[in-house]
Structures are given as structure tokens and as C-alpha cells.
Amino acid sequence: MVLTSLAVLWPGLTDQSSYLLLAALIATTATFLLHFLDPLSSIPGPFWARWSPLWMINHSLNGDMHRTMIHLHDKHGALVRTGPKEVSTSDPSAIQEIYGSCVGSKFMKSDWYSVWQGRRKFDLFPERDAKVHGSQRRFVNSIYSMSGLRELEPYLDDVLRVLLDRLGEVDGKRIDMSYWAQLFAFDVIGELTFSKRFGFLDTANDKGTFAQIESALQSAAWIGQVPWLYWVHDWLAPWIGNHLGITNRNGILRQIAAKEVEQRKTRDGAHRDILEKLMKVHRKTPEQFDGTAVLSMASSNIFAGSDTTAISIGAILYYLCKYPDFKARLVDEILAEAKEGSIERGLVPWEVARKMPYLQACIHEGLRCHPAVGMSMPRVVPAEGITVDGKYLPGGTVIGANPWVVHRNKQVFGDDADTFRPDRWLEDDANVKERFFLAFGAGSRTCLGKSLSLIEISKLLPCLLLENDMEFADPSADIVESCWWFVKIQGLFLRLTRREGFS
């Protein structure tokens, strides 16, 4: 009947053209209805993003999400649509509400994190339920606190000396500093967690560990956009085998941790390391903090506790070499401390480093310009909804902020937010900027390893710059950024030359 009506209205139509016209009318009507019924239809963004997760999957696979989102927010403003039910925001007031420690708990982590957790019951980073996360975190907060980690500082110094000795062997040569930073960060985690380094610095070889971590990150970045596919794969795995890199998180890294945990049941570590402290909590509350919880924390130390720190070290060194005037000011501060006798070769006490204003400003600015996380930290809008930038978002909408976008917000960080300028952290409004500093997350979900990372970086930089002049091996070469949740740096080739008195 419909085709007959079309033929009456347009006598020249053939049967084939009638079908095509009917299909076009149906598609147009459906598009109109979908647009009319879509509560996010007024939010701008890439055309394909509103129809399917393929847009997010594509950029997750390409590894360019951090720069893409900066461009989109520059183009569209504080609110950008990135998926059928997902938006990205750079609005300061919304960020405080979503991630703030007081009300942030209402904004549950999205299903993107479920692919990280898998079937594990105890896993702090991906745990979506804020109450469960809070109860789990209370078991380990004191272990990862600044005061708890200070007990391990002498062992961090031991690894630092190994790094300095190894770098002394490549004096004046072209080296991949991002790789050396990762070797260092992993050996620190080994020493502080298990009382023994992994030996990566000794051989300048990671034994394939870094590739496994990168594979897991690449996999999680894209399949987190379609978590149902992860669970289909999980269900079929007994028959089809494993085809997802994210499961590497349960591979060799977890096996290393499992071996250490098992051995610790019958012998103590060489010193009172993090694993020993975790075992103490386990012995005190075995039912609430069982063996799988100990293993989860130990393996998380290896996986996340080293990669983020290595990325941050590489980024800060990159910017210091790119802006030699700022590096020179930092070196002056370091040499002044050395002259006073408060620091020396391979020994920069945390109590001294944390009070060096320009050092801390350079660290903060490096982390602002290159936060380790380059994708949105997605949360689910609670049932009552939220209004952001004048737009109402209903409950169930996924909303998130990308640290790379937020850290370039000119309302917060000034008109020069796109440039590296450490002095911004020495200005009167530094405390305001601090509220929107997302290098370690925010609120109740702030990274558990924040204190350890800051201690490592704060001690390493003065050690390196005290005895080495540092510059790009090839000033015209470009570094490569790859964003698979973490934004890794490749091609950071530097040349370190020993200063007089350290040869």
C-alpha cells in the first residue's frame, strides 16, 4: 500500500526507485526520532561519536586521544560528546563535583574499568563501587602514605646509586632516556616491594616486561569502550584461547608477584619492604585482606607503580632540555644545595628535595604539561542528573575529564597554559591551580602511588643534574607520544656529560 501511494504521488517512479525512496524516508524519520529523543543531541562533537563507540575505539587504537580531545575542546568548548551516552568536560565546577572527595563518591566509575578488574574481587584501581574501594583502601593507606614510604628511602638511594654508576658508563653517548627511566622505576619497585631489584639496570634490559605492559594498555584502551566484548571473550576463552593483551595483567607480572608472595610465607625479606607490610595486614585481618588481596597489591605495584613514574621522569627531562633556561635555574638551585652540604652524589634526602621550591615547580609543571593519563577518567552520572555548562545530563550518562585537556584550561592556568613555565607554581594563586591538578587523579580515587612517585622523582632529578649536563642528542628530532591510557614517550634520546668533579 505504501509503494502504491508513492506511485500515485510520483507517477514516474519505478518499483526499484520506490523502494529506495521508501528506505530514505524510513531512515530520515528514524534519524529525526533518534535526534528528538536523544537527551545529548544538543552537545557538539564528532558526527560519528553520537551513533556508536567506533569513534572512541578508533582513537584509542590510534593512540592519539590526548591530543584529539584538546583539539575538540578548543573547537567546541567545555562539553564535547564522545559517544552515544558519553561526554567529556573541561568545566572547572563540574570537575570539582565529579571528582571531589565529598560528593565525588556519587559518581561511580564507568564500565570501562571493568575490563581492568576482570573477575578479581580486590583491585583498587578499577573497583567501581566507591564504598567497596574505600573499605579496601583503608587496609593499605598507611603503607603508601608519605610517612610509611619514608622508611624505605635508604633502599631507594641504593637503586639511585646503581643508576648513576650505569649512566657513568655511557658518559657522552646517545641514550634513550625514557627507557633508562623505566628500567630505574622498575628496579625501585622491585627493591621497595620485594627487597630485591629486578636487575634491569644491571643489564640495561627489561626482559620483555615492558612489551607485555604496553600490550595490556593498548588492549584495555580500546576494549574498555565495548566492555561487553571483553566478557564475551572471557566466556569463550576456554574454547578459543586468549586473544586480548589486557589479560597480560594476569601473565608474567602477576606470576612474578605470586612467586614472591609464596616465598614470603616461609622467609622474611631483606628489609621491611612493602610486601612485608602487606603480609602483616593479612596476618592481622586474614578474612578481610586475604592472600588474593596481597597478590593484587603486589602485582599492581609492578604494573602501574613503575610505568607512570617512568613516564613522568621522561616528560620532565624532555621539557627541561627543551627549555634550557629553566634547566639552568634548576641546576643553580641544586648546586647551591650541594655547596651548603645538604645534598651530595647519589644522596638527596626527601626532606631536602621537597623544600627546594624550583625543583618542585619544575616537577609540577612537567606533570601538568604531560600527565601520565591521556584518556578521560569516566564516571557515571547519578540518578538525579547533573547540569554542566548549562546542559542537563540525565542519570546514567558517562562523563569524564581528560587531564591533558584540564591542564590546558586557560581559566585555571592562564593564557600561557599551552607552554611549559614552572614559575606558575610559585605564584600567589598556585593553590587554585592545585585543585585542578589531575596528574594523580583526584578526590577519594587519587592514585595510591602518588607519594612514592613524588619521592622518586624529587630525589632522582637533583642526582642526575648534580653530576651531569644534559641535552638532546639530536635537537631537531621529535619525540613520539602514544596514548593507550598512559601517554608514553618514545625517542627521548639524550646525551649526558659528566660535570667536573664527578669523572
N, C-alpha and C positions, 0 to 999 in steps of 0.2 A: 504493500500500500504506500509505503514511504517513497519507493522508487517511482511508483505511478504518479504520485503527487509532484515529485521533482520533474518528471517528464512533462507534466501539464504546465508547470511554471516555466520550464526551459525546453520547448519543443525540440530543439536541435540536439538534445543530449542522447548519446548512445548508452547502452547498458553499462559499458565499461566506465565511461565518464560519470555516469550516475553513481556508481559505486565509489568512485574516487571522491566525488563531491560529498556523498554521504559520510565517508570516512573523515573528510576535512571538517564537516560540520560537527561530527561527534567529538573530534579532537579539540576543536575550538571551544565547544561547550564544556568539555571536561576541564580544559585548561582554565577557563573562566571560573568554573565552580571551585576548582582547587585553589585558585588565587583568592577567590572571595572567602573561602572557608579557612584559609591559611592565616593563623594569627601572627605569623612573622613576615607576611607579604610586603610590609612597608619598610623592612630593613634591607638596606642595599648590600650588594655583594656579588660575587661571580655568578653568572646566569646558571651554570650547571650545578652549583653548590646547593641551590634550593630544591633540586629534584632528586638527588641521590648522594651517597657518600663517596662517589667516584672521584669527585674533585679533591677531597681530602686525601683519599688513597693515593692519587697521582702525585700530589706534592709531598706526601710522606715518603713515597718511594724515591722521588727525585732528590730528596734531602735538601730542599730549599724553602721549607715552611717558614723559617725565621725571617728571611728577607722578604718573602712573599707577603707575609702579614704586615710588615712595616709599610710596604707599598700600598696595600689595601686600606689600612687605617689612614694613611696620608691622603688617599683618594676619597674615602667615604666618611671619615670621622670616627667618633668614639664607639660606634656599634657597627659590626660587619657580620653579615650572615655567611656561615661557612658550611652549613649542612641543612638537611630538611628540618631538623629540630635543634640546630646548634648555632650559636653566635659567639663572636669574640668581642671583648670590650677593652677599652683603654680608659674608661671613665674613672677618675680617682675615687669618687664617692662610692661607686659600685664595687670597686676593688676592695675598699675597706669593709663593705658589708659582706661581700662573698667570702673573703679570706680572713677577716678579722677574728681574733681569738674569742671574742664574746659571742657574736651571733653567727660566726662562720660555720659553727658546727651544724647549723640547719642546712647548709649547702653540702650535701653528700657528694663524695667523689663519683664521677660518672662510670659507666660500664667499661670505658676504655681501660681502666686499671685492672679489670678482672682478668685480662689475658696475662698480666704480670703475676697475679696471685695464683691462678690455676686452682688446684684443689687444696693448697696449703691453708691450714687454719690460722697459723701465726705468721704474719708477714706485714710488718709495719707500713712499708711504703705503699702497697696497693690496697691495704684494708680500707674498704669503702665506708663502713659504719663508724661514725665518729666516736660513739660510746665504746665500741669494742677496741678501736685504736687507742683511745685514752686509757682504758684499763690495761692494755698490753704494754703501752709505752711506760707506764708507771714502774714496771719491773726493771727497766733498763735506763731510765732517765739519769740517775746518779752516776752510772758507769760512763756515760757520754757527756757528762757535764764538764765544764772547764776545770773545776777543782779535781774531778775524778781523773781526767786526762793528764793533768799536771804531774801526776805520779809517774807517768810513762815518759816524761820529757827526756831523761838521760838516754833512753833507748832510741828515741828519735834522733838524738845527737849522734849516736853511733852510726846510724844509717847515713846521716848527713856527711859524716867524715868519709864514708866509703864513696859516696857520690863525688865529693871534692877530689879525692885521690884518683878516681877513674877519669874525671874530666881533666885532671892534670896530665894524664897520659895522652890526651888528644889536643893538647895545647896548640892553638893556632890553626887547627884543622877545621874543615867544614863538617858540622854535625847537625843531625836532626834533633833539635832541642825538645820538640813536642814528644818525641819518642823517649828521650832520656828522662823527661819529666814523668812519663808514665812508668818507666822502669823504677824510678825513685819512689813514686807514690805506692806502687805495689809492694816493694820491699819494706816500706814503712808499715803498711798494713800487716804484712807477714810478721814483722818483728813485734808490733804492738798487740796483735791479736793472738799469735801462736808462739811468741818468744823465739821466732827464727825467720830470717829473711827468706824470700823465695829464691834468692840468688840471681835475680835478673840483672842487677847492676854488675855483678862479677863477670858475667858472660856477655853483657850487652845483648841479651836475647830473651824474649818473653815466652819462648817455647810454645807458640801458637795460642797463648791465652788471650791476647788482645783481639785476635780474629774471631774467637768464639764470642767474646763480649759484643763486638761490633755486629756480628750476625744476629745476636739476640735483640740488640737495639733496633736494627733495620727491620726485623720481623715484627716486633711489638709495635713500632711506629705506625705501620700500615694496617695490620690485622686488628689493632685496637679500634680502628674506625668501623670494623664489622665484626664485633666480638662473637656473634653467633657462629661465624665461620670457624673461629678458633675452637668452639665447643663441638662443632660437627667433626672437625679434625680430631679432637680429643677422643670422641666416641668411636671414630673409625680407626684410630691409631693401632689397635691390636691386629687389625687386618691389613692396613695399608702401610704401616710403618710411620715414622716421623718425617714430616716434610716442612716443619716450621723452625726457624732459627731461635725463636723465643724459648723453645724447650732447652736450649743450651744453658739456660739458667739453672737447669737441673742436671747439667752434664758435668764436665770435668771440674768446674769451680766448686760445685756442691760436693763432689766426691773428695776434693782436697780437704774441704772443711769437715766432712764426715769422718775422714781418716784421723784428723787432728782431735776431733771431739771424742772419738772412740779411744784413742791413746791416752787422752787426759783422764779417763776413768781410772786408770791404773798408775799414772805418774803425774807429777806436777810439772808446770812449765819452768823454764829457766829463770823467769821472774814473774811477778804478779801481773800477768797480762790480761787483756780483755776477756779472753776465753775463760781464764780462771775466775774472773769476776762473774761471768755469766753462769759458770758451773756453781758458784756459791749461791746465786739466786735460785738456781734449780734445786740445790740440796735443801734450801730453806722452804721453798714452795713447789715441791715436785709435781703436784697435780695441776696447779695454775700455770706454771712455767716448766713444761716438760722437756724431754730430750729433743723433740722436734723444734721447739722454740729456741733452744740453744743453737741447734744446727742452722735454723733460719737466720738468726742474728749473725752467726759466724760467716755464713756464705754471703750474706748481704754486705758485710764488711768488705769482702774481696771484690764483689761485683760492682757495687756503687761507691764504696768509700774511697776507692783509688782513682777511678775514671774521672769523676767530677773535679777532684783536686788537681789531677794532671792537666786537664783542660784549662783550668783557671790559671795554673802556673804558666802554661804556654801562652795564654792570652795576655797576661800581664807583661811577660817578657817581650812579646810582639809589640805591644804599644810603647813600651819603654825604648825599644830600639827604633821604632818609627818616629818617636818624638825625643831626640837626644837631649834637648834642653831640660826636659822633665827628668830624664835619667840622670843627667849631671847634677841636678839639685838633690836627687835621692842619694847619689854617691857621696855628695858633700855631707849629708846628714849621717850616712853610715861611717865615713872616715872620721867625722867628729866624735862619734860614739867610740870608735876604736882608739882614738887618741886619748880619750878620757879613761880607757881601760875597761869600759863596761861590756864590750864585745871583743872577740878575738877569733882567730881562724877556727872554723868548724864549731864555734860555740857562741850562739846568740841566744841568751836566755829569753824566754817568752815575756817575762816581766819587763825586760828592757824593750823588746820589739814592739809590744803593744802600746808603749808610751812614746814611740817615735812617730810624730804627727805626719810627716810627709810620707813615710813608709806606708802607714795605714791609709792615707789618702790615695796613694797610688794603687794599693790593693783594691780599695773600694771602687775606684774609677775603672780599673781593669775589669772587675766583676760586673760593673754596670754596663760597660760597653760590650762585654762578651760574657753574659751569664751562661752557665753550662747548659741550662734547659732552653731549648729554642722552639718548643711547641706549647700550645695552650695547656693550662692546668685545669682541665674541665671539671665543672661541678654541676649538680642538678638543682634547678630552681625548686624551692619548696612549694607545697600545695597552694599557698596564698599568692604566689607570683611575686614579681619584682618589677619596678619601673626603673629603666636605665635610659639616660639621655632622652627623657620624655616619651619613651616607648615602653608599653606594658608587655612583659614576657610572662606567659602563663606557667603554672607549675608543671614540671616535667621537662621544660626546655633545658638544654645543656648550654651552660655559659662558662666562659673561661677567659683568662688573661694570659697573654704571651709575654714573658719577661723582656724579650727583645723589643717589643712594642712599648710596654710600660716604661722601660728605662730610657726611651727616647721621647717621652711626653714633655713637650716644651712648657706646659703649665707647671709642671713639677720641677724639672731640671734646668729650665732656662732655654733661651733661644739657641744656645750652642749645644743643645743636648745630643746632637749627632757627632760631636767631636770629643776626643779624649782630653780632659782637663782636670787633673787631680785636685786643683785648688778649690773646686766647687764644694769639696767635703771639709774645707777649712773655713767656710763662710758661715755667717750667723744662722742661716736657715737650713743648716745641714741636718738638723733633727727632723725637719719636714720631709726632706728627701729620703731620709732613712725609713720613713713609714711606707714608702713605695719602692723600697729596695727589695727585689724578689729573687736575688741570686740564690737564696737558700729556701725559697718558698716563703710562706707567711703564716702567722697565727699558730693555731694548735698543730698544724701539719708542717711546721718549719723542719727542715732537714735535721735528722738526729746527728749527723756527722758534721754539722756546721762548725762546732768548736775545734774539732780535730783538724778540719781543713784550714781554718784560720791560723792555728798554731803552726802547721806545716809550712804554709806559705810565708807567714811572718818570720819564721826562722830561716827558711831557705833563701829568700831574696837577699838579705844582707850578707849571708855567707857567700853567695855567688858573686855579688858585686863588690865585696870587700877585696877579693883577691883576683878578680877577672874583669878586664874590659870586655865589653860585649857589643857586637854589631852584626848586622845582616851579612851573611856570606855573599849574597848577591842582592844588592839593594833594589834592583829592578824587578826581581822575581815576585810573584804574587802567591799568597797563601791560598789554600783551598779550604772552604768551610763545608762540612757535611752535617746536615741536621737530621738525625734519627733519634728524636727526643733529646739527647745530648748533642751539642754542636761541636764536633771535633775539628781540630786544626790539622791540616796536612801541609807539608812543605815549609815548616818553620826552620830553615837552615841558618844557623848562626855560626859565628867564629868567636871563640873565647880566647883571649890572650892574657896570660898571667901578668899581674901588676908587679912592679919592682918590690922585692922583699918577700915574694912568695914563690920564687923559682926553685 
